[in-house]
Every structure is written in C-alpha cells, then in structure tokens.
C-alpha cells in the first residue's frame, strides 16, 4: 500500500504504508472509489498555510464503498 506524503511546500512523494487493520467492533476498512482535493490542500502545497509542517500523508476528501 502507498500513501502520498507532503514533505514541504511543493514537495510530495509516494511512500510505502502499512496495511490497515480493524481495531474494534466500531471500525471498518473501506475502499475509496473517488478522491478530490480541497482549497486547503492547494494552500498547503503552495506553502501558504504552514500550520501543518511536513511530513504527513495528504488527503481527506474521499468517497468509499
């Protein structure tokens, strides 16, 4: 499994990530069927929003099935 990681303004890379695990009765693993970006993603990538310095995995907009 891979994840897209923000390293700093204008810098991202694909990195290997551990397979997800279900940890309890109220958790589930879902498979994304669509993803999108939001204005915050663009601001972070352009270095205009520095509240979250890298590295961290990008992405929070998704639809899963």
Predicted model as a PDB file, atoms N, CA, C, CB and O in Angstrom, pLDDT in the B-factor column:
MODEL        1                                                                  
ATOM      1  N   UNK A   1       0.848  -1.149   0.000  1.00 88.00           N  
ATOM      2  CA  UNK A   1       0.000   0.000   0.000  1.00 88.00           C  
ATOM      3  C   UNK A   1       0.907   1.230   0.000  1.00 88.00           C  
ATOM      4  CB  UNK A   1      -0.972  -0.012   1.215  1.00 88.00           C  
ATOM      5  O   UNK A   1       1.977   1.221   0.610  1.00 88.00           O  
ATOM      6  N   UNK A   2       0.476   2.281  -0.684  1.00 91.00           N  
ATOM      7  CA  UNK A   2       1.243   3.519  -0.721  1.00 91.00           C  
ATOM      8  C   UNK A   2       0.379   4.690  -0.251  1.00 91.00           C  
ATOM      9  CB  UNK A   2       1.781   3.780  -2.143  1.00 91.00           C  
ATOM     10  O   UNK A   2      -0.850   4.644  -0.310  1.00 91.00           O  
ATOM     11  N   UNK A   3       1.053   5.731   0.213  1.00 90.00           N  
ATOM     12  CA  UNK A   3       0.373   6.962   0.596  1.00 90.00           C  
ATOM     13  C   UNK A   3       1.167   8.136   0.033  1.00 90.00           C  
ATOM     14  CB  UNK A   3       0.224   7.071   2.153  1.00 90.00           C  
ATOM     15  O   UNK A   3       2.392   8.075  -0.079  1.00 90.00           O  
ATOM     16  N   UNK A   4       0.455   9.208  -0.321  1.00 91.00           N  
ATOM     17  CA  UNK A   4       1.099  10.416  -0.823  1.00 91.00           C  
ATOM     18  C   UNK A   4       1.434  11.288   0.380  1.00 91.00           C  
ATOM     19  CB  UNK A   4       0.181  11.181  -1.850  1.00 91.00           C  
ATOM     20  O   UNK A   4       0.546  11.674   1.140  1.00 91.00           O  
ATOM     21  N   UNK A   5       2.728  11.598   0.551  1.00 93.00           N  
ATOM     22  CA  UNK A   5       3.200  12.300   1.738  1.00 93.00           C  
ATOM     23  C   UNK A   5       3.667  13.705   1.361  1.00 93.00           C  
ATOM     24  CB  UNK A   5       4.341  11.512   2.420  1.00 93.00           C  
ATOM     25  O   UNK A   5       4.460  13.879   0.436  1.00 93.00           O  
ATOM     26  N   UNK A   6       3.166  14.703   2.090  1.00 93.00           N  
ATOM     27  CA  UNK A   6       3.612  16.090   1.953  1.00 93.00           C  
ATOM     28  C   UNK A   6       4.924  16.227   2.711  1.00 93.00           C  
ATOM     29  CB  UNK A   6       2.533  17.106   2.488  1.00 93.00           C  
ATOM     30  O   UNK A   6       4.984  15.939   3.906  1.00 93.00           O  
ATOM     31  N   UNK A   7       5.976  16.668   2.021  1.00 95.00           N  
ATOM     32  CA  UNK A   7       7.287  16.839   2.638  1.00 95.00           C  
ATOM     33  C   UNK A   7       7.593  18.292   2.948  1.00 95.00           C  
ATOM     34  CB  UNK A   7       8.358  16.276   1.742  1.00 95.00           C  
ATOM     35  O   UNK A   7       8.371  18.582   3.857  1.00 95.00           O  
ATOM     36  N   UNK A   8       6.995  19.203   2.207  1.00 93.00           N  
ATOM     37  CA  UNK A   8       7.212  20.636   2.363  1.00 93.00           C  
ATOM     38  C   UNK A   8       6.589  21.331   1.167  1.00 93.00           C  
ATOM     39  CB  UNK A   8       8.734  20.978   2.488  1.00 93.00           C  
ATOM     40  O   UNK A   8       6.134  20.658   0.241  1.00 93.00           O  
ATOM     41  N   UNK A   9       6.553  22.650   1.158  1.00 93.00           N  
ATOM     42  CA  UNK A   9       5.930  23.373   0.045  1.00 93.00           C  
ATOM     43  C   UNK A   9       6.458  22.891  -1.314  1.00 93.00           C  
ATOM     44  CB  UNK A   9       6.177  24.879   0.194  1.00 93.00           C  
ATOM     45  O   UNK A   9       7.659  22.922  -1.579  1.00 93.00           O  
ATOM     46  N   UNK A  10       5.535  22.450  -2.155  1.00 93.00           N  
ATOM     47  CA  UNK A  10       5.879  21.979  -3.487  1.00 93.00           C  
ATOM     48  C   UNK A  10       6.544  20.619  -3.538  1.00 93.00           C  
ATOM     49  CB  UNK A  10       6.758  22.953  -4.126  1.00 93.00           C  
ATOM     50  O   UNK A  10       7.006  20.204  -4.601  1.00 93.00           O  
ATOM     51  N   UNK A  11       6.605  19.916  -2.424  1.00 95.00           N  
ATOM     52  CA  UNK A  11       7.296  18.624  -2.376  1.00 95.00           C  
ATOM     53  C   UNK A  11       6.404  17.530  -1.793  1.00 95.00           C  
ATOM     54  CB  UNK A  11       8.580  18.741  -1.552  1.00 95.00           C  
ATOM     55  O   UNK A  11       6.023  17.582  -0.623  1.00 95.00           O  
ATOM     56  N   UNK A  12       6.081  16.548  -2.616  1.00 94.00           N  
ATOM     57  CA  UNK A  12       5.330  15.368  -2.178  1.00 94.00           C  
ATOM     58  C   UNK A  12       6.007  14.136  -2.759  1.00 94.00           C  
ATOM     59  CB  UNK A  12       3.823  15.445  -2.620  1.00 94.00           C  
ATOM     60  O   UNK A  12       6.719  14.224  -3.759  1.00 94.00           O  
ATOM     61  N   UNK A  13       5.782  12.986  -2.128  1.00 96.00           N  
ATOM     62  CA  UNK A  13       6.282  11.734  -2.691  1.00 96.00           C  
ATOM     63  C   UNK A  13       5.413  10.583  -2.215  1.00 96.00           C  
ATOM     64  CB  UNK A  13       7.759  11.498  -2.298  1.00 96.00           C  
ATOM     65  O   UNK A  13       4.809  10.634  -1.144  1.00 96.00           O  
ATOM     66  N   UNK A  14       5.364   9.536  -3.047  1.00 95.00           N  
ATOM     67  CA  UNK A  14       4.681   8.311  -2.660  1.00 95.00           C  
ATOM     68  C   UNK A  14       5.592   7.530  -1.734  1.00 95.00           C  
ATOM     69  CB  UNK A  14       4.286   7.463  -3.902  1.00 95.00           C  
ATOM     70  O   UNK A  14       6.778   7.362  -2.019  1.00 95.00           O  
ATOM     71  N   UNK A  15       5.040   7.048  -0.619  1.00 96.00           N  
ATOM     72  CA  UNK A  15       5.791   6.234   0.332  1.00 96.00           C  
ATOM     73  C   UNK A  15       4.989   4.987   0.669  1.00 96.00           C  
ATOM     74  CB  UNK A  15       6.121   7.038   1.615  1.00 96.00           C  
ATOM     75  O   UNK A  15       3.758   4.986   0.624  1.00 96.00           O  
ATOM     76  N   UNK A  16       5.708   3.932   1.007  1.00 97.00           N  
ATOM     77  CA  UNK A  16       5.056   2.699   1.442  1.00 97.00           C  
ATOM     78  C   UNK A  16       4.362   2.937   2.783  1.00 97.00           C  
ATOM     79  CB  UNK A  16       6.084   1.537   1.552  1.00 97.00           C  
ATOM     80  O   UNK A  16       4.864   3.681   3.626  1.00 97.00           O  
ATOM     81  N   UNK A  17       3.215   2.303   2.971  1.00 94.00           N  
ATOM     82  CA  UNK A  17       2.448   2.427   4.214  1.00 94.00           C  
ATOM     83  C   UNK A  17       1.987   1.034   4.642  1.00 94.00           C  
ATOM     84  CB  UNK A  17       1.223   3.392   4.033  1.00 94.00           C  
ATOM     85  O   UNK A  17       1.793   0.147   3.811  1.00 94.00           O  
ATOM     86  N   UNK A  18       1.819   0.865   5.923  1.00 94.00           N  
ATOM     87  CA  UNK A  18       1.336  -0.414   6.452  1.00 94.00           C  
ATOM     88  C   UNK A  18      -0.105  -0.661   6.022  1.00 94.00           C  
ATOM     89  CB  UNK A  18       1.443  -0.441   7.990  1.00 94.00           C  
ATOM     90  O   UNK A  18      -0.889   0.276   5.873  1.00 94.00           O  
ATOM     91  N   UNK A  19      -0.441  -1.925   5.825  1.00 93.00           N  
ATOM     92  CA  UNK A  19      -1.829  -2.286   5.518  1.00 93.00           C  
ATOM     93  C   UNK A  19      -2.701  -1.930   6.715  1.00 93.00           C  
ATOM     94  CB  UNK A  19      -1.958  -3.808   5.166  1.00 93.00           C  
ATOM     95  O   UNK A  19      -2.293  -2.154   7.855  1.00 93.00           O  
ATOM     96  N   UNK A  20      -3.896  -1.380   6.484  1.00 91.00           N  
ATOM     97  CA  UNK A  20      -4.770  -1.038   7.611  1.00 91.00           C  
ATOM     98  C   UNK A  20      -5.287  -2.288   8.319  1.00 91.00           C  
ATOM     99  CB  UNK A  20      -5.949  -0.189   7.129  1.00 91.00           C  
ATOM    100  O   UNK A  20      -5.419  -3.353   7.716  1.00 91.00           O  
ATOM    101  N   UNK A  21      -5.568  -2.138   9.582  1.00 94.00           N  
ATOM    102  CA  UNK A  21      -6.092  -3.227  10.400  1.00 94.00           C  
ATOM    103  C   UNK A  21      -7.348  -2.749  11.131  1.00 94.00           C  
ATOM    104  CB  UNK A  21      -5.018  -3.728  11.413  1.00 94.00           C  
ATOM    105  O   UNK A  21      -7.401  -1.613  11.602  1.00 94.00           O  
ATOM    106  N   UNK A  22      -8.344  -3.605  11.224  1.00 95.00           N  
ATOM    107  CA  UNK A  22      -9.541  -3.294  12.006  1.00 95.00           C  
ATOM    108  C   UNK A  22      -9.179  -3.486  13.475  1.00 95.00           C  
ATOM    109  CB  UNK A  22     -10.771  -4.204  11.587  1.00 95.00           C  
ATOM    110  O   UNK A  22      -8.659  -4.531  13.868  1.00 95.00           O  
ATOM    111  N   UNK A  23      -9.464  -2.449  14.288  1.00 93.00           N  
ATOM    112  CA  UNK A  23      -9.062  -2.496  15.678  1.00 93.00           C  
ATOM    113  C   UNK A  23     -10.190  -2.656  16.675  1.00 93.00           C  
ATOM    114  CB  UNK A  23      -8.326  -1.290  15.998  1.00 93.00           C  
ATOM    115  O   UNK A  23      -9.937  -2.732  17.877  1.00 93.00           O  
ATOM    116  N   UNK A  24     -11.424  -2.708  16.213  1.00 95.00           N  
ATOM    117  CA  UNK A  24     -12.531  -2.852  17.146  1.00 95.00           C  
ATOM    118  C   UNK A  24     -13.848  -3.034  16.427  1.00 95.00           C  
ATOM    119  CB  UNK A  24     -12.607  -1.655  18.057  1.00 95.00           C  
ATOM    120  O   UNK A  24     -13.913  -2.975  15.199  1.00 95.00           O  
ATOM    121  N   UNK A  25     -14.890  -3.255  17.195  1.00 95.00           N  
ATOM    122  CA  UNK A  25     -16.217  -3.539  16.643  1.00 95.00           C  
ATOM    123  C   UNK A  25     -16.813  -2.362  15.884  1.00 95.00           C  
ATOM    124  CB  UNK A  25     -17.154  -3.942  17.749  1.00 95.00           C  
ATOM    125  O   UNK A  25     -17.694  -2.564  15.048  1.00 95.00           O  
ATOM    126  N   UNK A  26     -16.361  -1.139  16.149  1.00 95.00           N  
ATOM    127  CA  UNK A  26     -16.923   0.043  15.504  1.00 95.00           C  
ATOM    128  C   UNK A  26     -16.012   0.605  14.421  1.00 95.00           C  
ATOM    129  CB  UNK A  26     -17.201   1.108  16.535  1.00 95.00           C  
ATOM    130  O   UNK A  26     -16.157   1.765  14.036  1.00 95.00           O  
ATOM    131  N   UNK A  27     -15.088  -0.189  13.931  1.00 94.00           N  
ATOM    132  CA  UNK A  27     -14.166   0.214  12.874  1.00 94.00           C  
ATOM    133  C   UNK A  27     -14.400  -0.628  11.629  1.00 94.00           C  
ATOM    134  CB  UNK A  27     -12.704   0.086  13.343  1.00 94.00           C  
ATOM    135  O   UNK A  27     -14.896  -1.752  11.708  1.00 94.00           O  
ATOM    136  N   UNK A  28     -14.034  -0.066  10.470  1.00 92.00           N  
ATOM    137  CA  UNK A  28     -14.168  -0.785   9.205  1.00 92.00           C  
ATOM    138  C   UNK A  28     -13.085  -0.307   8.255  1.00 92.00           C  
ATOM    139  CB  UNK A  28     -15.581  -0.579   8.583  1.00 92.00           C  
ATOM    140  O   UNK A  28     -12.582   0.809   8.386  1.00 92.00           O  
ATOM    141  N   UNK A  29     -12.734  -1.140   7.316  1.00 89.00           N  
ATOM    142  CA  UNK A  29     -11.831  -0.764   6.235  1.00 89.00           C  
ATOM    143  C   UNK A  29     -12.698  -0.590   4.995  1.00 89.00           C  
ATOM    144  CB  UNK A  29     -10.687  -1.842   6.009  1.00 89.00           C  
ATOM    145  O   UNK A  29     -13.453  -1.492   4.632  1.00 89.00           O  
ATOM    146  N   UNK A  30     -12.593   0.555   4.351  1.00 86.00           N  
ATOM    147  CA  UNK A  30     -13.363   0.826   3.146  1.00 86.00           C  
ATOM    148  C   UNK A  30     -12.407   1.092   1.994  1.00 86.00           C  
ATOM    149  CB  UNK A  30     -14.322   2.024   3.355  1.00 86.00           C  
ATOM    150  O   UNK A  30     -11.276   1.527   2.209  1.00 86.00           O  
ATOM    151  N   UNK A  31     -12.853   0.836   0.789  1.00 84.00           N  
ATOM    152  CA  UNK A  31     -12.036   1.057  -0.400  1.00 84.00           C  
ATOM    153  C   UNK A  31     -12.494   2.329  -1.107  1.00 84.00           C  
ATOM    154  CB  UNK A  31     -12.115  -0.158  -1.356  1.00 84.00           C  
ATOM    155  O   UNK A  31     -13.655   2.430  -1.503  1.00 84.00           O  
ATOM    156  N   UNK A  32     -11.602   3.294  -1.269  1.00 83.00           N  
ATOM    157  CA  UNK A  32     -12.003   4.536  -1.952  1.00 83.00           C  
ATOM    158  C   UNK A  32     -12.389   4.274  -3.403  1.00 83.00           C  
ATOM    159  CB  UNK A  32     -10.868   5.568  -1.896  1.00 83.00           C  
ATOM    160  O   UNK A  32     -11.742   3.487  -4.095  1.00 83.00           O  
ATOM    161  N   UNK A  33     -13.444   4.937  -3.854  1.00 85.00           N  
ATOM    162  CA  UNK A  33     -13.843   4.851  -5.256  1.00 85.00           C  
ATOM    163  C   UNK A  33     -13.646   6.188  -5.959  1.00 85.00           C  
ATOM    164  CB  UNK A  33     -15.305   4.405  -5.371  1.00 85.00           C  
ATOM    165  O   UNK A  33     -13.645   6.247  -7.188  1.00 85.00           O  
ATOM    166  N   UNK A  34     -13.478   7.267  -5.187  1.00 85.00           N  
ATOM    167  CA  UNK A  34     -13.210   8.589  -5.752  1.00 85.00           C  
ATOM    168  C   UNK A  34     -12.526   9.446  -4.701  1.00 85.00           C  
ATOM    169  CB  UNK A  34     -14.520   9.266  -6.247  1.00 85.00           C  
ATOM    170  O   UNK A  34     -12.793   9.308  -3.507  1.00 85.00           O  
ATOM    171  N   UNK A  35     -11.653  10.322  -5.142  1.00 81.00           N  
ATOM    172  CA  UNK A  35     -10.978  11.251  -4.239  1.00 81.00           C  
ATOM    173  C   UNK A  35     -10.982  12.635  -4.875  1.00 81.00           C  
ATOM    174  CB  UNK A  35      -9.519  10.783  -3.929  1.00 81.00           C  
ATOM    175  O   UNK A  35     -11.188  12.773  -6.081  1.00 81.00           O  
ATOM    176  N   UNK A  36     -10.755  13.648  -4.066  1.00 83.00           N  
ATOM    177  CA  UNK A  36     -10.731  15.024  -4.563  1.00 83.00           C  
ATOM    178  C   UNK A  36      -9.765  15.841  -3.724  1.00 83.00           C  
ATOM    179  CB  UNK A  36     -12.150  15.656  -4.535  1.00 83.00           C  
ATOM    180  O   UNK A  36      -9.326  15.396  -2.664  1.00 83.00           O  
ATOM    181  N   UNK A  37      -9.442  17.008  -4.186  1.00 81.00           N  
ATOM    182  CA  UNK A  37      -8.642  17.944  -3.407  1.00 81.00           C  
ATOM    183  C   UNK A  37      -9.555  19.054  -2.912  1.00 81.00           C  
ATOM    184  CB  UNK A  37      -7.460  18.520  -4.247  1.00 81.00           C  
ATOM    185  O   UNK A  37     -10.652  19.250  -3.434  1.00 81.00           O  
ATOM    186  N   UNK A  38      -9.097  19.765  -1.916  1.00 84.00           N  
ATOM    187  CA  UNK A  38      -9.840  20.922  -1.445  1.00 84.00           C  
ATOM    188  C   UNK A  38      -8.899  22.123  -1.445  1.00 84.00           C  
ATOM    189  CB  UNK A  38     -10.441  20.673  -0.025  1.00 84.00           C  
ATOM    190  O   UNK A  38      -7.700  21.976  -1.678  1.00 84.00           O  
ATOM    191  N   UNK A  39      -9.441  23.302  -1.185  1.00 85.00           N  
ATOM    192  CA  UNK A  39      -8.637  24.523  -1.189  1.00 85.00           C  
ATOM    193  C   UNK A  39      -7.511  24.459  -0.166  1.00 85.00           C  
ATOM    194  CB  UNK A  39      -9.517  25.732  -0.912  1.00 85.00           C  
ATOM    195  O   UNK A  39      -6.438  25.014  -0.399  1.00 85.00           O  
ATOM    196  N   UNK A  40      -7.735  23.798   0.954  1.00 87.00           N  
ATOM    197  CA  UNK A  40      -6.692  23.687   1.979  1.00 87.00           C  
ATOM    198  C   UNK A  40      -5.500  22.883   1.454  1.00 87.00           C  
ATOM    199  CB  UNK A  40      -7.258  23.029   3.257  1.00 87.00           C  
ATOM    200  O   UNK A  40      -4.353  23.236   1.725  1.00 87.00           O  
ATOM    201  N   UNK A  41      -5.761  21.805   0.705  1.00 87.00           N  
ATOM    202  CA  UNK A  41      -4.670  21.022   0.116  1.00 87.00           C  
ATOM    203  C   UNK A  41      -3.797  21.907  -0.770  1.00 87.00           C  
ATOM    204  CB  UNK A  41      -5.230  19.835  -0.699  1.00 87.00           C  
ATOM    205  O   UNK A  41      -2.570  21.846  -0.698  1.00 87.00           O  
ATOM    206  N   UNK A  42      -4.424  22.719  -1.597  1.00 89.00           N  
ATOM    207  CA  UNK A  42      -3.690  23.598  -2.519  1.00 89.00           C  
ATOM    208  C   UNK A  42      -2.862  24.614  -1.736  1.00 89.00           C  
ATOM    209  CB  UNK A  42      -4.668  24.328  -3.475  1.00 89.00           C  
ATOM    210  O   UNK A  42      -1.702  24.855  -2.072  1.00 89.00           O  
ATOM    211  N   UNK A  43      -3.442  25.207  -0.703  1.00 91.00           N  
ATOM    212  CA  UNK A  43      -2.717  26.187   0.110  1.00 91.00           C  
ATOM    213  C   UNK A  43      -1.524  25.548   0.810  1.00 91.00           C  
ATOM    214  CB  UNK A  43      -3.654  26.821   1.146  1.00 91.00           C  
ATOM    215  O   UNK A  43      -0.455  26.154   0.880  1.00 91.00           O  
ATOM    216  N   UNK A  44      -1.686  24.352   1.322  1.00 90.00           N  
ATOM    217  CA  UNK A  44      -0.585  23.640   1.979  1.00 90.00           C  
ATOM    218  C   UNK A  44       0.524  23.372   0.966  1.00 90.00           C  
ATOM    219  CB  UNK A  44      -1.083  22.305   2.611  1.00 90.00           C  
ATOM    220  O   UNK A  44       1.694  23.633   1.247  1.00 90.00           O  
ATOM    221  N   UNK A  45       0.171  22.856  -0.204  1.00 91.00           N  
ATOM    222  CA  UNK A  45       1.178  22.540  -1.211  1.00 91.00           C  
ATOM    223  C   UNK A  45       1.934  23.776  -1.702  1.00 91.00           C  
ATOM    224  CB  UNK A  45       0.526  21.847  -2.383  1.00 91.00           C  
ATOM    225  O   UNK A  45       3.119  23.694  -2.024  1.00 91.00           O  
ATOM    226  N   UNK A  46       1.255  24.906  -1.759  1.00 92.00           N  
ATOM    227  CA  UNK A  46       1.896  26.142  -2.222  1.00 92.00           C  
ATOM    228  C   UNK A  46       2.649  26.871  -1.113  1.00 92.00           C  
ATOM    229  CB  UNK A  46       0.856  27.067  -2.815  1.00 92.00           C  
ATOM    230  O   UNK A  46       3.257  27.911  -1.367  1.00 92.00           O  
ATOM    231  N   UNK A  47       2.619  26.343   0.115  1.00 91.00           N  
ATOM    232  CA  UNK A  47       3.340  26.962   1.221  1.00 91.00           C  
ATOM    233  C   UNK A  47       2.645  28.161   1.829  1.00 91.00           C  
ATOM    234  CB  UNK A  47       4.680  27.368   0.767  1.00 91.00           C  
ATOM    235  O   UNK A  47       3.273  28.939   2.548  1.00 91.00           O  
ATOM    236  N   UNK A  48       1.339  28.331   1.549  1.00 91.00           N  
ATOM    237  CA  UNK A  48       0.590  29.481   2.068  1.00 91.00           C  
ATOM    238  C   UNK A  48      -0.108  29.176   3.379  1.00 91.00           C  
ATOM    239  CB  UNK A  48      -0.429  29.936   1.054  1.00 91.00           C  
ATOM    240  O   UNK A  48      -0.654  30.078   4.016  1.00 91.00           O  
ATOM    241  N   UNK A  49      -0.097  27.927   3.787  1.00 85.00           N  
ATOM    242  CA  UNK A  49      -0.725  27.515   5.046  1.00 85.00           C  
ATOM    243  C   UNK A  49       0.285  26.642   5.770  1.00 85.00           C  
ATOM    244  CB  UNK A  49      -2.096  26.747   4.808  1.00 85.00           C  
ATOM    245  O   UNK A  49       0.435  25.467   5.436  1.00 85.00           O  
ATOM    246  N   UNK A  50       0.970  27.188   6.741  1.00 82.00           N  
ATOM    247  CA  UNK A  50       2.096  26.487   7.370  1.00 82.00           C  
ATOM    248  C   UNK A  50       1.770  25.925   8.751  1.00 82.00           C  
ATOM    249  CB  UNK A  50       3.270  27.418   7.482  1.00 82.00           C  
ATOM    250  O   UNK A  50       2.682  25.592   9.508  1.00 82.00           O  
ATOM    251  N   UNK A  51       0.507  25.815   9.087  1.00 86.00           N  
ATOM    252  CA  UNK A  51       0.127  25.290  10.397  1.00 86.00           C  
ATOM    253  C   UNK A  51       0.451  23.804  10.529  1.00 86.00           C  
ATOM    254  CB  UNK A  51      -1.358  25.519  10.642  1.00 86.00           C  
ATOM    255  O   UNK A  51       0.573  23.292  11.641  1.00 86.00           O  
ATOM    256  N   UNK A  52       0.589  23.112   9.402  1.00 81.00           N  
ATOM    257  CA  UNK A  52       0.882  21.682   9.401  1.00 81.00           C  
ATOM    258  C   UNK A  52       2.195  21.437   8.659  1.00 81.00           C  
ATOM    259  CB  UNK A  52      -0.279  20.876   8.750  1.00 81.00           C  
ATOM    260  O   UNK A  52       2.167  21.129   7.467  1.00 81.00           O  
ATOM    261  N   UNK A  53       3.337  21.563   9.323  1.00 85.00           N  
ATOM    262  CA  UNK A  53       4.593  21.295   8.631  1.00 85.00           C  
ATOM    263  C   UNK A  53       4.714  19.790   8.325  1.00 85.00           C  
ATOM    264  CB  UNK A  53       5.801  21.781   9.485  1.00 85.00           C  
ATOM    265  O   UNK A  53       4.217  18.958   9.085  1.00 85.00           O  
ATOM    266  N   UNK A  54       5.347  19.464   7.259  1.00 88.00           N  
ATOM    267  CA  UNK A  54       5.503  18.067   6.872  1.00 88.00           C  
ATOM    268  C   UNK A  54       6.522  17.353   7.740  1.00 88.00           C  
ATOM    269  CB  UNK A  54       5.908  17.968   5.418  1.00 88.00           C  
ATOM    270  O   UNK A  54       7.198  17.991   8.548  1.00 88.00           O  
ATOM    271  N   UNK A  55       6.643  16.080   7.593  1.00 94.00           N  
ATOM    272  CA  UNK A  55       5.888  15.261   6.642  1.00 94.00           C  
ATOM    273  C   UNK A  55       4.593  14.721   7.241  1.00 94.00           C  
ATOM    274  CB  UNK A  55       6.744  14.107   6.157  1.00 94.00           C  
ATOM    275  O   UNK A  55       4.517  14.443   8.438  1.00 94.00           O  
ATOM    276  N   UNK A  56       3.578  14.577   6.395  1.00 91.00           N  
ATOM    277  CA  UNK A  56       2.329  13.921   6.774  1.00 91.00           C  
ATOM    278  C   UNK A  56       1.621  13.446   5.505  1.00 91.00           C  
ATOM    279  CB  UNK A  56       1.412  14.885   7.599  1.00 91.00           C  
ATOM    280  O   UNK A  56       1.818  14.025   4.437  1.00 91.00           O  
ATOM    281  N   UNK A  57       0.787  12.384   5.612  1.00 90.00           N  
ATOM    282  CA  UNK A  57       0.043  11.908   4.455  1.00 90.00           C  
ATOM    283  C   UNK A  57      -1.016  12.931   4.053  1.00 90.00           C  
ATOM    284  CB  UNK A  57      -0.608  10.544   4.752  1.00 90.00           C  
ATOM    285  O   UNK A  57      -1.709  13.485   4.906  1.00 90.00           O  
ATOM    286  N   UNK A  58      -1.133  13.175   2.762  1.00 85.00           N  
ATOM    287  CA  UNK A  58      -2.163  14.083   2.237  1.00 85.00           C  
ATOM    288  C   UNK A  58      -3.473  13.332   2.019  1.00 85.00           C  
ATOM    289  CB  UNK A  58      -1.694  14.734   0.913  1.00 85.00           C  
ATOM    290  O   UNK A  58      -3.484  12.115   1.835  1.00 85.00           O  
ATOM    291  N   UNK A  59      -4.555  14.065   2.044  1.00 79.00           N  
ATOM    292  CA  UNK A  59      -5.841  13.509   1.644  1.00 79.00           C  
ATOM    293  C   UNK A  59      -6.832  13.393   2.774  1.00 79.00           C  
ATOM    294  CB  UNK A  59      -5.644  12.179   1.040  1.00 79.00           C  
ATOM    295  O   UNK A  59      -6.536  12.835   3.831  1.00 79.00           O  
ATOM    296  N   UNK A  60      -8.010  13.927   2.537  1.00 75.00           N  
ATOM    297  CA  UNK A  60      -9.085  13.793   3.494  1.00 75.00           C  
ATOM    298  C   UNK A  60     -10.441  13.853   2.815  1.00 75.00           C  
ATOM    299  CB  UNK A  60      -8.981  14.865   4.549  1.00 75.00           C  
ATOM    300  O   UNK A  60     -11.470  13.677   3.467  1.00 75.00           O  
ATOM    301  N   UNK A  61     -10.454  14.102   1.506  1.00 77.00           N  
ATOM    302  CA  UNK A  61     -11.704  14.148   0.751  1.00 77.00           C  
ATOM    303  C   UNK A  61     -11.838  12.838  -0.002  1.00 77.00           C  
ATOM    304  CB  UNK A  61     -11.744  15.371  -0.228  1.00 77.00           C  
ATOM    305  O   UNK A  61     -11.011  12.532  -0.862  1.00 77.00           O  
ATOM    306  N   UNK A  62     -12.866  12.059   0.306  1.00 76.00           N  
ATOM    307  CA  UNK A  62     -13.000  10.789  -0.405  1.00 76.00           C  
ATOM    308  C   UNK A  62     -14.398  10.220  -0.327  1.00 76.00           C  
ATOM    309  CB  UNK A  62     -12.025   9.789   0.139  1.00 76.00           C  
ATOM    310  O   UNK A  62     -15.203  10.602   0.523  1.00 76.00           O  
ATOM    311  N   UNK A  63     -14.666   9.309  -1.225  1.00 78.00           N  
ATOM    312  CA  UNK A  63     -15.915   8.543  -1.246  1.00 78.00           C  
ATOM    313  C   UNK A  63     -15.509   7.087  -1.249  1.00 78.00           C  
ATOM    314  CB  UNK A  63     -16.827   8.902  -2.499  1.00 78.00           C  
ATOM    315  O   UNK A  63     -14.670   6.678  -2.051  1.00 78.00           O  
ATOM    316  N   UNK A  64     -16.081   6.312  -0.380  1.00 75.00           N  
ATOM    317  CA  UNK A  64     -15.695   4.911  -0.272  1.00 75.00           C  
ATOM    318  C   UNK A  64     -16.897   3.996  -0.410  1.00 75.00           C  
ATOM    319  CB  UNK A  64     -14.997   4.654   1.052  1.00 75.00           C  
ATOM    320  O   UNK A  64     -18.040   4.396  -0.191  1.00 75.00           O  
ATOM    321  N   UNK A  65     -16.614   2.779  -0.774  1.00 66.00           N  
ATOM    322  CA  UNK A  65     -17.672   1.807  -0.945  1.00 66.00           C  
ATOM    323  C   UNK A  65     -17.459   0.593  -0.091  1.00 66.00           C  
ATOM    324  CB  UNK A  65     -17.785   1.405  -2.372  1.00 66.00           C  
ATOM    325  O   UNK A  65     -18.271  -0.331  -0.118  1.00 66.00           O  
TER     326      UNK A  65                                                      
ENDMDL                                                                          
END                                                                             
